[in-house]
């Protein structure tokens, strides 16, 4: 490794492209990281030179000088973790031809499809997920019935979910279908099953859900199951 000056272990793991800094902290806490053969669980631990060997789950962690970030159109039925004890298909199995190891930024439910960013850049992953940047995520939901304007207004203003108010959301186009309504919703939080819980709370459960954009970066016509490598301009759009 090439470390110039003290470098926090979690930051090092992020720069190796193994996870976001926050996820790396979780890995350290779980005792999965060692330095020169000794497990380190101290979050303040700093690497100080170029001669230390860092391992995650026993495998040497090597700094990467080039990062790759891509946008995948996740199909339903795939999990957004890097492994699955239940043996369900994992999203990275869709990345044939990609030489660099990438990890998903955030999550999508098993039965949700659409835009999923994967990256080898732990710092970028951290920024996309950090509440400070309020990265907008837009979903197209098919919900049962016809949501009342009052219910949608409540969702826009914020509702109580598990004891905490949701941040303001914005509701876009509505299209009436048979016994259902297609609606777009933009939120910047990333609580578990948030969109489903929000619509369930106003009496219109989600029947199907697709994420169509991060910020101004839209899936557009990317086929389900396909991915494309993002340029620096694409990455800027995530934060717009
Ligand atoms: N909200 C949900 O309910 N599910 C997702 O997969 C993403 C956002």
py3Dmol code that shows the C-alpha trace and the ligand (Angstrom):
import py3Dmol

protein = """\
ATOM      1  CA  UNK A   1       0.000   0.000   0.000  1.00  0.00           C
ATOM      2  CA  UNK A   2       1.027   3.648  -0.420  1.00  0.00           C
ATOM      3  CA  UNK A   3      -0.059   5.671   2.601  1.00  0.00           C
ATOM      4  CA  UNK A   4       1.255   9.192   3.022  1.00  0.00           C
ATOM      5  CA  UNK A   5       0.743  10.239   6.606  1.00  0.00           C
ATOM      6  CA  UNK A   6      -1.741   8.821   9.134  1.00  0.00           C
ATOM      7  CA  UNK A   7      -4.853   7.392   7.532  1.00  0.00           C
ATOM      8  CA  UNK A   8      -7.907   6.098   9.397  1.00  0.00           C
ATOM      9  CA  UNK A   9      -8.507   2.425   8.780  1.00  0.00           C
ATOM     10  CA  UNK A  10     -12.112   2.955   7.611  1.00  0.00           C
ATOM     11  CA  UNK A  11     -10.940   5.585   5.102  1.00  0.00           C
ATOM     12  CA  UNK A  12      -8.269   3.219   3.826  1.00  0.00           C
ATOM     13  CA  UNK A  13     -10.855   0.460   3.273  1.00  0.00           C
ATOM     14  CA  UNK A  14     -13.081   2.951   1.426  1.00  0.00           C
ATOM     15  CA  UNK A  15     -10.145   3.947  -0.789  1.00  0.00           C
ATOM     16  CA  UNK A  16      -9.558   0.280  -1.528  1.00  0.00           C
ATOM     17  CA  UNK A  17     -13.066   0.235  -2.990  1.00  0.00           C
ATOM     18  CA  UNK A  18     -14.375  -2.302  -0.518  1.00  0.00           C
ATOM     19  CA  UNK A  19     -17.246  -0.286   0.942  1.00  0.00           C
ATOM     20  CA  UNK A  20     -18.362   3.202   1.892  1.00  0.00           C
ATOM     21  CA  UNK A  21     -16.650   4.590   4.981  1.00  0.00           C
ATOM     22  CA  UNK A  22     -19.733   3.925   7.099  1.00  0.00           C
ATOM     23  CA  UNK A  23     -19.982   0.304   5.930  1.00  0.00           C
ATOM     24  CA  UNK A  24     -16.224  -0.070   6.524  1.00  0.00           C
ATOM     25  CA  UNK A  25     -16.764   1.010  10.138  1.00  0.00           C
ATOM     26  CA  UNK A  26     -19.366  -1.741  10.480  1.00  0.00           C
ATOM     27  CA  UNK A  27     -16.845  -4.264   9.117  1.00  0.00           C
ATOM     28  CA  UNK A  28     -14.235  -3.074  11.632  1.00  0.00           C
ATOM     29  CA  UNK A  29     -16.771  -3.316  14.456  1.00  0.00           C
ATOM     30  CA  UNK A  30     -17.564  -6.875  13.375  1.00  0.00           C
ATOM     31  CA  UNK A  31     -13.889  -7.839  13.795  1.00  0.00           C
ATOM     32  CA  UNK A  32     -13.431  -8.562  10.082  1.00  0.00           C
ATOM     33  CA  UNK A  33     -10.412  -6.311   9.626  1.00  0.00           C
ATOM     34  CA  UNK A  34      -6.842  -6.985  10.677  1.00  0.00           C
ATOM     35  CA  UNK A  35      -3.614  -5.020  10.454  1.00  0.00           C
ATOM     36  CA  UNK A  36      -0.413  -7.028  10.413  1.00  0.00           C
ATOM     37  CA  UNK A  37      -2.300 -10.071  11.612  1.00  0.00           C
ATOM     38  CA  UNK A  38      -4.064  -8.400  14.558  1.00  0.00           C
ATOM     39  CA  UNK A  39      -7.807  -7.729  14.495  1.00  0.00           C
ATOM     40  CA  UNK A  40      -8.504  -4.013  14.958  1.00  0.00           C
ATOM     41  CA  UNK A  41     -11.867  -2.863  16.328  1.00  0.00           C
ATOM     42  CA  UNK A  42     -10.763   0.609  17.399  1.00  0.00           C
ATOM     43  CA  UNK A  43     -12.494   3.161  15.165  1.00  0.00           C
ATOM     44  CA  UNK A  44      -9.713   5.685  15.774  1.00  0.00           C
ATOM     45  CA  UNK A  45      -6.962   3.371  14.517  1.00  0.00           C
ATOM     46  CA  UNK A  46      -4.675   5.035  11.972  1.00  0.00           C
ATOM     47  CA  UNK A  47      -2.327   3.423   9.483  1.00  0.00           C
ATOM     48  CA  UNK A  48       0.990   5.170   9.596  1.00  0.00           C
ATOM     49  CA  UNK A  49       3.154   3.785   6.834  1.00  0.00           C
ATOM     50  CA  UNK A  50       3.551   1.703   3.748  1.00  0.00           C
ATOM     51  CA  UNK A  51       4.625  -1.503   5.380  1.00  0.00           C
ATOM     52  CA  UNK A  52       1.408  -2.516   7.140  1.00  0.00           C
ATOM     53  CA  UNK A  53      -0.782  -5.265   5.714  1.00  0.00           C
ATOM     54  CA  UNK A  54      -4.513  -4.732   5.987  1.00  0.00           C
ATOM     55  CA  UNK A  55      -6.857  -7.649   5.496  1.00  0.00           C
ATOM     56  CA  UNK A  56     -10.625  -7.844   5.242  1.00  0.00           C
ATOM     57  CA  UNK A  57     -12.004 -11.319   5.928  1.00  0.00           C
ATOM     58  CA  UNK A  58      -8.450 -12.569   5.548  1.00  0.00           C
ATOM     59  CA  UNK A  59      -7.972 -11.068   2.062  1.00  0.00           C
ATOM     60  CA  UNK A  60      -5.383  -8.334   1.556  1.00  0.00           C
ATOM     61  CA  UNK A  61      -6.928  -4.891   0.934  1.00  0.00           C
ATOM     62  CA  UNK A  62      -5.064  -2.959  -1.752  1.00  0.00           C
ATOM     63  CA  UNK A  63      -5.487   0.736  -2.567  1.00  0.00           C
ATOM     64  CA  UNK A  64      -6.995   1.456  -5.979  1.00  0.00           C
ATOM     65  CA  UNK A  65      -5.898   4.373  -8.090  1.00  0.00           C
ATOM     66  CA  UNK A  66      -8.750   4.199 -10.603  1.00  0.00           C
ATOM     67  CA  UNK A  67     -12.383   4.139  -9.616  1.00  0.00           C
ATOM     68  CA  UNK A  68     -15.399   2.929 -11.559  1.00  0.00           C
ATOM     69  CA  UNK A  69     -18.987   3.977 -10.988  1.00  0.00           C
ATOM     70  CA  UNK A  70     -21.910   2.550 -12.888  1.00  0.00           C
ATOM     71  CA  UNK A  71     -25.677   2.687 -13.113  1.00  0.00           C
ATOM     72  CA  UNK A  72     -27.513  -0.634 -13.199  1.00  0.00           C
ATOM     73  CA  UNK A  73     -31.161  -1.175 -14.017  1.00  0.00           C
ATOM     74  CA  UNK A  74     -31.786  -3.728 -11.287  1.00  0.00           C
ATOM     75  CA  UNK A  75     -34.360  -6.383 -12.132  1.00  0.00           C
ATOM     76  CA  UNK A  76     -36.830  -7.629  -9.519  1.00  0.00           C
ATOM     77  CA  UNK A  77     -35.661 -10.766  -7.693  1.00  0.00           C
ATOM     78  CA  UNK A  78     -32.056  -9.627  -7.119  1.00  0.00           C
ATOM     79  CA  UNK A  79     -30.623  -8.668  -3.723  1.00  0.00           C
ATOM     80  CA  UNK A  80     -28.420  -5.589  -3.363  1.00  0.00           C
ATOM     81  CA  UNK A  81     -25.979  -7.210  -0.926  1.00  0.00           C
ATOM     82  CA  UNK A  82     -22.663  -8.712  -2.033  1.00  0.00           C
ATOM     83  CA  UNK A  83     -23.621 -12.181  -0.841  1.00  0.00           C
ATOM     84  CA  UNK A  84     -26.847 -13.819   0.242  1.00  0.00           C
ATOM     85  CA  UNK A  85     -27.080 -16.616   2.808  1.00  0.00           C
ATOM     86  CA  UNK A  86     -30.385 -17.681   1.210  1.00  0.00           C
ATOM     87  CA  UNK A  87     -28.684 -18.092  -2.177  1.00  0.00           C
ATOM     88  CA  UNK A  88     -30.831 -15.536  -4.009  1.00  0.00           C
ATOM     89  CA  UNK A  89     -29.319 -13.855  -7.094  1.00  0.00           C
ATOM     90  CA  UNK A  90     -27.064 -10.891  -6.272  1.00  0.00           C
ATOM     91  CA  UNK A  91     -26.830  -7.720  -8.358  1.00  0.00           C
ATOM     92  CA  UNK A  92     -23.089  -8.004  -9.002  1.00  0.00           C
ATOM     93  CA  UNK A  93     -23.728 -11.225 -10.939  1.00  0.00           C
ATOM     94  CA  UNK A  94     -25.219  -8.945 -13.625  1.00  0.00           C
ATOM     95  CA  UNK A  95     -21.908  -7.139 -14.178  1.00  0.00           C
ATOM     96  CA  UNK A  96     -20.307  -9.502 -16.646  1.00  0.00           C
ATOM     97  CA  UNK A  97     -17.225  -8.058 -18.299  1.00  0.00           C
ATOM     98  CA  UNK A  98     -16.419  -5.663 -15.456  1.00  0.00           C
ATOM     99  CA  UNK A  99     -12.867  -6.147 -14.178  1.00  0.00           C
ATOM    100  CA  UNK A 100     -13.076  -3.839 -11.146  1.00  0.00           C
ATOM    101  CA  UNK A 101     -14.812  -4.835  -7.927  1.00  0.00           C
ATOM    102  CA  UNK A 102     -17.738  -2.517  -7.155  1.00  0.00           C
ATOM    103  CA  UNK A 103     -20.320  -2.452  -4.374  1.00  0.00           C
ATOM    104  CA  UNK A 104     -23.922  -1.172  -4.308  1.00  0.00           C
ATOM    105  CA  UNK A 105     -24.567   2.320  -2.952  1.00  0.00           C
ATOM    106  CA  UNK A 106     -27.528   1.878  -0.645  1.00  0.00           C
ATOM    107  CA  UNK A 107     -30.205  -0.678  -1.270  1.00  0.00           C
ATOM    108  CA  UNK A 108     -33.303  -1.564  -3.213  1.00  0.00           C
ATOM    109  CA  UNK A 109     -35.808  -4.158  -2.016  1.00  0.00           C
ATOM    110  CA  UNK A 110     -35.826  -7.598  -3.627  1.00  0.00           C
ATOM    111  CA  UNK A 111     -39.065  -6.785  -5.438  1.00  0.00           C
ATOM    112  CA  UNK A 112     -38.068  -3.221  -6.444  1.00  0.00           C
ATOM    113  CA  UNK A 113     -36.465  -2.605  -9.790  1.00  0.00           C
ATOM    114  CA  UNK A 114     -34.620   0.302 -11.339  1.00  0.00           C
ATOM    115  CA  UNK A 115     -31.669   2.609 -10.821  1.00  0.00           C
ATOM    116  CA  UNK A 116     -28.905   1.290  -8.591  1.00  0.00           C
ATOM    117  CA  UNK A 117     -25.472   2.899  -8.476  1.00  0.00           C
ATOM    118  CA  UNK A 118     -22.497   0.637  -7.863  1.00  0.00           C
ATOM    119  CA  UNK A 119     -19.006   1.992  -7.359  1.00  0.00           C
ATOM    120  CA  UNK A 120     -15.468   1.161  -6.331  1.00  0.00           C
ATOM    121  CA  UNK A 121     -15.177   4.672  -4.859  1.00  0.00           C
ATOM    122  CA  UNK A 122     -15.900   4.497  -1.131  1.00  0.00           C
ATOM    123  CA  UNK A 123     -15.780   8.276  -0.718  1.00  0.00           C
ATOM    124  CA  UNK A 124     -18.324   8.853  -3.485  1.00  0.00           C
ATOM    125  CA  UNK A 125     -20.599   6.195  -1.956  1.00  0.00           C
ATOM    126  CA  UNK A 126     -20.346   8.017   1.361  1.00  0.00           C
ATOM    127  CA  UNK A 127     -21.356  11.354  -0.213  1.00  0.00           C
ATOM    128  CA  UNK A 128     -24.322   9.892  -2.103  1.00  0.00           C
ATOM    129  CA  UNK A 129     -25.676   8.378   1.111  1.00  0.00           C
ATOM    130  CA  UNK A 130     -24.790  11.160   3.536  1.00  0.00           C
ATOM    131  CA  UNK A 131     -27.927  13.021   4.705  1.00  0.00           C
ATOM    132  CA  UNK A 132     -26.020  16.341   4.367  1.00  0.00           C
ATOM    133  CA  UNK A 133     -26.094  16.126   0.548  1.00  0.00           C
ATOM    134  CA  UNK A 134     -29.809  15.287   0.408  1.00  0.00           C
ATOM    135  CA  UNK A 135     -29.426  13.316  -2.834  1.00  0.00           C
ATOM    136  CA  UNK A 136     -32.892  13.050  -4.382  1.00  0.00           C
ATOM    137  CA  UNK A 137     -34.237   9.658  -5.378  1.00  0.00           C
ATOM    138  CA  UNK A 138     -37.237   9.484  -7.690  1.00  0.00           C
ATOM    139  CA  UNK A 139     -39.514   6.456  -7.795  1.00  0.00           C
ATOM    140  CA  UNK A 140     -42.358   5.427 -10.011  1.00  0.00           C
ATOM    141  CA  UNK A 141     -44.872   3.564  -7.848  1.00  0.00           C
ATOM    142  CA  UNK A 142     -48.023   1.776  -8.871  1.00  0.00           C
ATOM    143  CA  UNK A 143     -50.282   2.038  -5.845  1.00  0.00           C
ATOM    144  CA  UNK A 144     -53.624   0.454  -5.241  1.00  0.00           C
ATOM    145  CA  UNK A 145     -56.748   2.584  -5.646  1.00  0.00           C
ATOM    146  CA  UNK A 146     -56.818   6.373  -6.079  1.00  0.00           C
ATOM    147  CA  UNK A 147     -54.768   8.271  -3.504  1.00  0.00           C
ATOM    148  CA  UNK A 148     -56.694  11.253  -2.126  1.00  0.00           C
ATOM    149  CA  UNK A 149     -55.149  14.701  -2.613  1.00  0.00           C
ATOM    150  CA  UNK A 150     -55.126  15.130   1.165  1.00  0.00           C
ATOM    151  CA  UNK A 151     -53.087  11.932   1.609  1.00  0.00           C
ATOM    152  CA  UNK A 152     -50.600  13.004  -1.044  1.00  0.00           C
ATOM    153  CA  UNK A 153     -50.290  16.419   0.614  1.00  0.00           C
ATOM    154  CA  UNK A 154     -49.501  14.647   3.884  1.00  0.00           C
ATOM    155  CA  UNK A 155     -46.760  12.630   2.184  1.00  0.00           C
ATOM    156  CA  UNK A 156     -45.340  15.839   0.718  1.00  0.00           C
ATOM    157  CA  UNK A 157     -45.266  17.559   4.083  1.00  0.00           C
ATOM    158  CA  UNK A 158     -43.927  14.575   6.019  1.00  0.00           C
ATOM    159  CA  UNK A 159     -45.644  11.856   8.015  1.00  0.00           C
ATOM    160  CA  UNK A 160     -44.704   9.997  11.185  1.00  0.00           C
ATOM    161  CA  UNK A 161     -43.008   6.690  10.403  1.00  0.00           C
ATOM    162  CA  UNK A 162     -41.783   4.613  13.308  1.00  0.00           C
ATOM    163  CA  UNK A 163     -41.681   7.624  15.597  1.00  0.00           C
ATOM    164  CA  UNK A 164     -39.801   9.926  13.196  1.00  0.00           C
ATOM    165  CA  UNK A 165     -41.222  12.391  10.717  1.00  0.00           C
ATOM    166  CA  UNK A 166     -40.251  11.881   7.091  1.00  0.00           C
ATOM    167  CA  UNK A 167     -38.589  14.808   5.310  1.00  0.00           C
ATOM    168  CA  UNK A 168     -40.654  16.685   2.733  1.00  0.00           C
ATOM    169  CA  UNK A 169     -41.282  14.693  -0.436  1.00  0.00           C
ATOM    170  CA  UNK A 170     -42.515  15.795  -3.804  1.00  0.00           C
ATOM    171  CA  UNK A 171     -45.249  14.032  -5.716  1.00  0.00           C
ATOM    172  CA  UNK A 172     -45.166  14.260  -9.492  1.00  0.00           C
ATOM    173  CA  UNK A 173     -47.341  12.932 -12.274  1.00  0.00           C
ATOM    174  CA  UNK A 174     -50.367  10.733 -11.545  1.00  0.00           C
ATOM    175  CA  UNK A 175     -51.827   8.316 -14.088  1.00  0.00           C
ATOM    176  CA  UNK A 176     -55.018   6.439 -13.435  1.00  0.00           C
ATOM    177  CA  UNK A 177     -54.907   2.716 -14.216  1.00  0.00           C
ATOM    178  CA  UNK A 178     -57.503  -0.014 -13.620  1.00  0.00           C
ATOM    179  CA  UNK A 179     -58.038  -0.076  -9.820  1.00  0.00           C
ATOM    180  CA  UNK A 180     -54.565   1.472  -9.372  1.00  0.00           C
ATOM    181  CA  UNK A 181     -52.632   4.706  -9.892  1.00  0.00           C
ATOM    182  CA  UNK A 182     -49.128   5.296 -11.191  1.00  0.00           C
ATOM    183  CA  UNK A 183     -47.433   8.073  -9.250  1.00  0.00           C
ATOM    184  CA  UNK A 184     -43.930   9.512  -9.123  1.00  0.00           C
ATOM    185  CA  UNK A 185     -42.448  10.496  -5.795  1.00  0.00           C
ATOM    186  CA  UNK A 186     -39.098  12.101  -4.960  1.00  0.00           C
ATOM    187  CA  UNK A 187     -37.518  11.750  -1.525  1.00  0.00           C
ATOM    188  CA  UNK A 188     -34.004  12.290  -0.268  1.00  0.00           C
ATOM    189  CA  UNK A 189     -34.019   9.986   2.721  1.00  0.00           C
ATOM    190  CA  UNK A 190     -33.190   6.311   2.453  1.00  0.00           C
ATOM    191  CA  UNK A 191     -35.094   4.610   5.236  1.00  0.00           C
ATOM    192  CA  UNK A 192     -35.882   0.917   4.796  1.00  0.00           C
ATOM    193  CA  UNK A 193     -38.964   0.318   2.626  1.00  0.00           C
ATOM    194  CA  UNK A 194     -39.723   4.009   2.976  1.00  0.00           C
ATOM    195  CA  UNK A 195     -41.833   4.539  -0.135  1.00  0.00           C
ATOM    196  CA  UNK A 196     -43.899   1.430   0.545  1.00  0.00           C
ATOM    197  CA  UNK A 197     -44.485   2.477   4.145  1.00  0.00           C
ATOM    198  CA  UNK A 198     -45.419   6.025   3.116  1.00  0.00           C
ATOM    199  CA  UNK A 199     -48.120   4.915   0.669  1.00  0.00           C
ATOM    200  CA  UNK A 200     -49.355   2.187   3.004  1.00  0.00           C
ATOM    201  CA  UNK A 201     -49.845   4.864   5.673  1.00  0.00           C
ATOM    202  CA  UNK A 202     -52.351   6.742   3.494  1.00  0.00           C
ATOM    203  CA  UNK A 203     -54.224   3.550   2.593  1.00  0.00           C
ATOM    204  CA  UNK A 204     -52.783   2.999  -0.907  1.00  0.00           C
ATOM    205  CA  UNK A 205     -50.265   0.158  -0.689  1.00  0.00           C
ATOM    206  CA  UNK A 206     -47.559  -0.066  -3.340  1.00  0.00           C
ATOM    207  CA  UNK A 207     -48.143  -2.804  -5.919  1.00  0.00           C
ATOM    208  CA  UNK A 208     -44.868  -2.280  -7.771  1.00  0.00           C
ATOM    209  CA  UNK A 209     -41.944   0.067  -7.390  1.00  0.00           C
ATOM    210  CA  UNK A 210     -39.196   1.291  -9.683  1.00  0.00           C
ATOM    211  CA  UNK A 211     -36.472   3.855  -8.934  1.00  0.00           C
ATOM    212  CA  UNK A 212     -36.045   6.002 -12.029  1.00  0.00           C
ATOM    213  CA  UNK A 213     -33.443   8.574 -10.955  1.00  0.00           C
ATOM    214  CA  UNK A 214     -30.826   9.735  -8.505  1.00  0.00           C
ATOM    215  CA  UNK A 215     -30.915  13.562  -8.661  1.00  0.00           C
ATOM    216  CA  UNK A 216     -30.985  14.437 -12.363  1.00  0.00           C
ATOM    217  CA  UNK A 217     -29.377  11.146 -13.402  1.00  0.00           C
ATOM    218  CA  UNK A 218     -32.209   9.193 -15.021  1.00  0.00           C
ATOM    219  CA  UNK A 219     -32.347   5.546 -16.065  1.00  0.00           C
ATOM    220  CA  UNK A 220     -33.983   6.531 -19.358  1.00  0.00           C
ATOM    221  CA  UNK A 221     -33.972   3.586 -21.767  1.00  0.00           C
ATOM    222  CA  UNK A 222     -31.322   1.450 -20.058  1.00  0.00           C
ATOM    223  CA  UNK A 223     -32.753  -2.084 -20.399  1.00  0.00           C
ATOM    224  CA  UNK A 224     -33.625  -4.065 -17.261  1.00  0.00           C
ATOM    225  CA  UNK A 225     -30.525  -6.007 -16.171  1.00  0.00           C
ATOM    226  CA  UNK A 226     -28.112  -3.776 -18.142  1.00  0.00           C
ATOM    227  CA  UNK A 227     -25.618  -1.246 -16.812  1.00  0.00           C
ATOM    228  CA  UNK A 228     -23.596   1.672 -18.068  1.00  0.00           C
ATOM    229  CA  UNK A 229     -20.378   3.219 -16.766  1.00  0.00           C
ATOM    230  CA  UNK A 230     -20.920   6.761 -15.486  1.00  0.00           C
ATOM    231  CA  UNK A 231     -18.841   9.722 -16.650  1.00  0.00           C
ATOM    232  CA  UNK A 232     -17.774  12.626 -14.430  1.00  0.00           C
ATOM    233  CA  UNK A 233     -20.720  14.635 -15.855  1.00  0.00           C
ATOM    234  CA  UNK A 234     -23.156  11.845 -14.977  1.00  0.00           C
ATOM    235  CA  UNK A 235     -21.798  11.779 -11.433  1.00  0.00           C
ATOM    236  CA  UNK A 236     -22.394  15.550 -11.068  1.00  0.00           C
ATOM    237  CA  UNK A 237     -26.049  15.008 -12.045  1.00  0.00           C
ATOM    238  CA  UNK A 238     -26.544  12.704  -9.032  1.00  0.00           C
ATOM    239  CA  UNK A 239     -26.147  15.744  -6.756  1.00  0.00           C
ATOM    240  CA  UNK A 240     -28.478  18.092  -8.718  1.00  0.00           C
TER     241      UNK A 240
END
"""
ligand_1 = """\
8
LIG
N -38.560 2.495 -0.819
C -39.047 1.255 -0.710
O -40.087 1.034 -0.096
N -38.364 0.253 -1.292
C -37.240 0.429 -2.015
O -36.665 -0.526 -2.534
C -36.745 1.737 -2.120
C -37.426 2.758 -1.511
"""
view = py3Dmol.view(width=600, height=400)
view.addModel(protein, "pdb")
view.setStyle({"model": 0}, {"cartoon": {"style": "trace"}})
view.addModel(ligand_1, "xyz")
view.setStyle({"model": 1}, {"stick": {}})
view.zoomTo()
view.show()
